[in-house]
């Protein structure tokens, strides 16, 4: 088999489960965040819903700046050492 055939191919369009894993969350949380408009809804191609990784990257950047990540809510600043009580 040619070496090129064994190389992983980059994928730009992801289905819901793969898009959720790309972001780093469960598919149910991914769908919840779509329903609250915090993540893109994707688009349909011949009845298949896909998410563009570029849109996911943009949404992820917006999430990083959300209220839970504001400087005044940083757990490290609050003395949290990463160990659950």
Secondary structure as UniProt FT lines:
FT   HELIX           3..6
FT   STRAND          13..14
FT   HELIX           16..23
FT   HELIX           27..35
FT   TURN            36..37
FT   STRAND          43..45
FT   TURN            46..47
FT   STRAND          48..52
FT   HELIX           53..64
FT   HELIX           67..69
FT   HELIX           71..73
FT   TURN            75..79
//
